[in-house]
Amino acid sequence: MSLPGEFRASVIASCSNPQPENIISQYGNRIIRISDHQVVKWGPDVTKEEAENQRIAYELVDNRIVHIPRVYAFFSDERGWGYIVMEYIEGKVIDPLEDINAIEKVAGVVDYFATFRHDIPGPLFGGTCRGLLFPETEDLVFDSLDEMEKWFNSRLFAHNPKLNLQGCELVLCHLDIAPRNILWQEDGSLCLIDWASAGYYPRLFEFCAQWIIEGKDGNFNSLLLKSMNPLPYQEMAQKESVLCAWRNIQKYPFRTKNTNSSKTLSRDSMDRIPASPHPMPDYPPGWYEQAQREGVTPTGPTLVAPSLSSPGTGEKNRVYNRVTRCLRAIWAPRPKPSDAA
């Protein structure tokens, strides 16, 4: 997947100063058309791992069921920005996507992916797990399903239901199924792009990726969830554990005891999250005004940020941090009247 130096320089130049008619996408990581048959996806978050994921997926699946752009090459520039040179596939994005027949076709593709199995969790090429369910601050590599289970359990409070993935099969999951990542061709077939988060995981994870963002893409997420083959009872029973772990990852900073190590992370190598105030005490005087000063909207026993439904993990992290600071201030231990005297 190497490129001649001159062509590489030409690609960088085309991406740095693209002609407006060649810009396919200019949000997040950009996609630029460089010829009749090739496009380049480029940006600071474009990685070799994503290119390898997409390359393997292209070789794996039947293109009569779903199209995946063929990857021709990957390289990085001096800034560390990645460039994936791939096949150009004609198609259009339908967003919002709420046509039930189209969504059932997407669900059929997701169910087809679940027929591909592997023994080790993680990306198709192996290596670091990426995507919505995993923190960007850690390079997580798991050698077994048991190790991944232990890591998720290390992100749970004592009162949270423990995760049990034993017996779950590891299947091909895309983990970023959204209208923006589906190209519809004239013959009704679909092309699936953005393979950065894909890997072999319990099929439950594909469902969780939709539950987490449910409503963000209108009715698409809920309709897709209803259209996919249902999960077995044992796997469905683990839903709350995975979602609890995900919420805790968003709310609380975690540190590894050896921050220089990129080895597999398990429960023993983690600092456990602090004990939670459970159940929550009554709101103290002035809690509403304090919450407003913190930039959040109080609603009943919880505090919900107005921008929580906005896209982007970074924004969600900032919202959760504000909520956490507010909660800590509200429920901080106060001296008893006898102590004050």
GUBASE-729741 format. One line per field, with one value per residue (C-alpha): residue number from 1; residue in one letter; x, y, z. Coordinates in steps of 0.1 Angstrom, whole numbers, plus 2048, in hexadecimal, padded with zeros to 3 digits. Example, Ala and Ser with C-alpha at 12.3 -4.5 7.8 and 13.67 -1.06 7.14 Angstrom:
// GUBASE-729741
resi	(1,2)
resn	(A,S)
c1	(87B,889)
c2	(7D3,7F5)
c3	(84E,847)
***
This chain:
// GUBASE-729741
resi	(1,2,3,4,5,6,7,8,9,10,11,12,13,14,15,16,17,18,19,20,21,22,23,24,25,26,27,28,29,30,31,32,33,34,35,36,37,38,39,40,41,42,43,44,45,46,47,48,49,50,51,52,53,54,55,56,57,58,59,60,61,62,63,64,65,66,67,68,69,70,71,72,73,74,75,76,77,78,79,80,81,82,83,84,85,86,87,88,89,90,91,92,93,94,95,96,97,98,99,100,101,102,103,104,105,106,107,108,109,110,111,112,113,114,115,116,117,118,119,120,121,122,123,124,125,126,127,128,129,130,131,132,133,134,135,136,137,138,139,140,141,142,143,144,145,146,147,148,149,150,151,152,153,154,155,156,157,158,159,160,161,162,163,164,165,166,167,168,169,170,171,172,173,174,175,176,177,178,179,180,181,182,183,184,185,186,187,188,189,190,191,192,193,194,195,196,197,198,199,200,201,202,203,204,205,206,207,208,209,210,211,212,213,214,215,216,217,218,219,220,221,222,223,224,225,226,227,228,229,230,231,232,233,234,235,236,237,238,239,240,241,242,243,244,245,246,247,248,249,250,251,252,253,254,255,256,257,258,259,260,261,262,263,264,265,266,267,268,269,270,271,272,273,274,275,276,277,278,279,280,281,282,283,284,285,286,287,288,289,290,291,292,293,294,295,296,297,298,299,300,301,302,303,304,305,306,307,308,309,310,311,312,313,314,315,316,317,318,319,320,321,322,323,324,325,326,327,328,329,330,331,332,333,334,335,336,337,338,339,340,341)
resn	(M,S,L,P,G,E,F,R,A,S,V,I,A,S,C,S,N,P,Q,P,E,N,I,I,S,Q,Y,G,N,R,I,I,R,I,S,D,H,Q,V,V,K,W,G,P,D,V,T,K,E,E,A,E,N,Q,R,I,A,Y,E,L,V,D,N,R,I,V,H,I,P,R,V,Y,A,F,F,S,D,E,R,G,W,G,Y,I,V,M,E,Y,I,E,G,K,V,I,D,P,L,E,D,I,N,A,I,E,K,V,A,G,V,V,D,Y,F,A,T,F,R,H,D,I,P,G,P,L,F,G,G,T,C,R,G,L,L,F,P,E,T,E,D,L,V,F,D,S,L,D,E,M,E,K,W,F,N,S,R,L,F,A,H,N,P,K,L,N,L,Q,G,C,E,L,V,L,C,H,L,D,I,A,P,R,N,I,L,W,Q,E,D,G,S,L,C,L,I,D,W,A,S,A,G,Y,Y,P,R,L,F,E,F,C,A,Q,W,I,I,E,G,K,D,G,N,F,N,S,L,L,L,K,S,M,N,P,L,P,Y,Q,E,M,A,Q,K,E,S,V,L,C,A,W,R,N,I,Q,K,Y,P,F,R,T,K,N,T,N,S,S,K,T,L,S,R,D,S,M,D,R,I,P,A,S,P,H,P,M,P,D,Y,P,P,G,W,Y,E,Q,A,Q,R,E,G,V,T,P,T,G,P,T,L,V,A,P,S,L,S,S,P,G,T,G,E,K,N,R,V,Y,N,R,V,T,R,C,L,R,A,I,W,A,P,R,P,K,P,S,D,A,A)
c1	(800,81D,81C,837,844,838,815,815,81F,804,7E9,7F4,7F3,7D0,7C4,7D4,7C3,7A6,790,76D,75E,776,76B,754,754,763,757,76F,787,784,77E,78C,788,7AA,7A0,782,788,79A,793,7A8,79C,7B4,7B6,7C7,7B2,7B6,7CD,7DE,7C8,7A9,7B7,7C0,79D,78D,7A6,79E,779,77A,78B,774,751,73C,738,717,70A,71C,737,756,76E,78F,7AD,7CB,7E4,7E9,804,809,818,832,816,80A,7EA,7DE,7D4,7C0,7BF,7A1,788,76E,74B,72F,712,6FE,6F8,6D4,6D2,6BA,6B5,693,686,67F,688,6AA,6B0,6A7,6C1,6DB,6D1,6D6,6F9,700,6F2,708,726,71E,725,74A,75A,77C,78C,79C,78A,795,79A,79B,7C1,7C7,7D3,7C2,79C,78D,76A,74D,750,775,787,79D,7B6,7C0,7D0,7BB,7C7,7B6,7C4,7A3,77E,785,79E,785,76A,781,789,764,75D,77A,765,746,73C,736,710,711,709,728,72F,730,73A,741,730,72D,73C,753,745,74D,73E,740,737,730,711,701,6F1,710,724,70D,710,6F1,6F7,6DF,6D7,6CD,6EC,6FF,723,72F,74C,75F,76F,783,76F,769,775,76B,755,736,718,70B,724,714,6F3,703,713,6EF,6DF,6F9,6F2,6CD,6BA,6D9,6D0,6AB,698,6B4,6C4,6A4,697,6B9,6B8,696,6A0,6BF,6BD,6B7,6D2,6D1,6C3,6E5,6F6,6D9,6DB,6FD,6F0,6EE,711,721,70D,716,73B,738,727,742,75D,74D,749,769,78E,7A1,7C6,7DB,7F5,80F,807,825,819,805,7FF,7DE,7CB,7B8,7A7,7C7,7D8,7BC,7B4,790,776,76D,74F,72F,716,6FB,6E0,6E2,6D9,6C0,6CA,6DA,6CE,6D9,6DF,6CA,6DD,6FE,6F5,6EC,70E,71E,70C,6F6,6D0,6C3,6A7,69A,6B4,6CE,6DF,6DD,6F1,6DE,6F9,6FB,6EA,701,71A,73E,74D,763,744,734,753,753,72E,733,751,73C,720,73A,749,726,71C,73C,737,712,718,73A,73B,730,739,71E,70F,722,743,73D,736)
c2	(800,818,836,846,866,87C,86F,872,897,89C,88D,8A4,8C2,8B9,8B5,8D5,8EA,8D6,8E3,8E8,8CF,8B4,8B7,899,8A0,8BC,8B3,8A2,88E,89B,887,895,887,885,873,862,842,84D,862,86A,86B,880,891,88F,872,85D,83F,822,80C,819,813,7EF,7E9,7F5,7E1,7C1,7C7,7CD,7AB,79A,7A3,79A,7BA,7AD,7B3,7D3,7E8,7F4,80B,7FA,809,810,820,831,84A,866,889,89A,8A6,883,888,869,864,846,843,82E,825,83F,831,845,849,861,864,865,877,875,851,845,82F,80E,7FA,80A,806,7E1,7DE,7EE,7D6,7B9,7C4,7C7,7A3,797,7A6,791,771,779,76D,76F,763,783,7A4,7C4,7D3,7BD,7C2,7BE,7D9,7F6,7F7,817,826,832,817,81C,83B,84E,853,82E,816,7F7,7D6,7B6,793,782,788,782,79F,7B7,7AC,7B4,7D6,7DF,7D3,7E9,806,7FD,808,7EE,7F1,7EE,7CC,7BA,7B2,78D,788,763,750,76F,76B,785,790,7AB,7CC,7EE,802,822,81A,83C,84C,861,841,831,839,82F,825,828,803,805,7F4,804,80C,80E,825,830,810,821,810,7EE,7CE,7AC,7B2,7A3,7AB,7BD,7D9,7E1,7E5,7FA,811,819,81B,835,84C,844,863,874,869,86D,84C,83A,82B,81E,810,7FF,7EF,7E1,7D4,7C1,79D,79D,795,774,778,773,78E,7A6,7A3,7B4,7D4,7E8,7DE,7EA,80A,811,80C,824,83F,83B,83F,860,86D,864,867,846,841,823,81B,819,835,82D,809,801,7DD,7CD,7DE,7CA,7D0,7CC,7E8,802,81B,813,82E,83F,834,845,857,83C,843,869,880,89B,8BB,8D5,8F9,90D,8EE,8FB,91C,90A,8F3,910,920,8FF,901,8E3,8DF,8CE,8B5,8A2,88C,890,8AC,8AA,8C1,8D2,8C8,8A4,899,8AC,897,892,87F,89D,8B2,896,893,8B9,8B7,89A,8AB,8CA,8B4,8A1,8C1,8CD,8AD,8AC,8D0,8C9,8A9,8B1,8A8,8C4,8C9,8BF,8DB,8CD,8CE,8F2,8FC)
c3	(800,7F8,7E1,7CC,7DC,7C0,7C2,7E8,7E5,7CA,7E1,7FE,7E8,7DB,7FF,80B,7F1,7E2,7C6,7D3,7BA,7C7,7EC,7F4,81A,82D,850,868,854,830,811,7F0,7CD,7BB,79C,78B,79F,7BF,7DE,7FC,820,834,856,878,883,864,86D,85D,873,863,840,84A,858,838,822,835,835,80F,80A,823,818,7FA,7E5,7D8,7FC,805,7F4,806,7F5,7EC,7FE,7E7,800,821,82B,844,840,856,86D,873,85F,84D,829,81C,7F7,7ED,7D2,7C9,7CA,7BC,7D4,7E9,80E,81A,83A,84C,843,84F,832,842,823,821,846,843,828,83F,85B,843,83D,863,867,84B,85D,87B,867,868,888,899,8BA,8C5,8CB,8BA,897,878,875,89B,8B2,8C4,8C9,8BD,8BC,8D1,8EB,8F3,901,8EA,906,908,8EF,8F8,8EA,8F5,8F0,8FA,900,925,926,915,92E,94B,93D,93A,95D,96A,95E,972,995,9B0,9AC,986,976,96D,949,93F,91A,91E,902,8EC,8C9,8BB,899,880,88C,87B,89A,887,872,86A,84C,846,841,827,802,7EE,7CA,7AD,7AD,7D2,7DF,7FB,802,826,82F,84E,85C,878,894,885,894,8A2,8C1,8D1,8BB,8D9,8D3,8B1,8C3,8DF,8C5,8B9,8DB,8E6,8C9,8C6,8B9,8AC,889,88C,88C,87A,899,8A8,887,881,8A3,89D,87A,885,88F,8B5,8CE,8E1,904,915,900,903,929,928,918,938,943,922,923,947,940,922,938,952,938,92D,950,962,95A,95B,95E,958,972,956,93E,928,921,902,90D,913,92F,948,969,97C,969,96F,989,993,990,9B1,9C5,9BB,9D2,9D0,9D6,9D0,9ED,9EA,9D8,9EF,9EF,9D1,9BB,99E,99C,99F,983,96D,974,96A,948,94D,94E,96E,967,985,997,97B,968,943,92C,910,8F7,901,8E1,8CB,8B6,8C0,8DD,8E7,8ED,901,916,91D,927,93E,94E,955,964,979,987,990,9A1,9B5,9C1,9C9,9DD,9EC,A11,A27,A4C,A65,A7A,A98,A85,A7B,A9F)
***
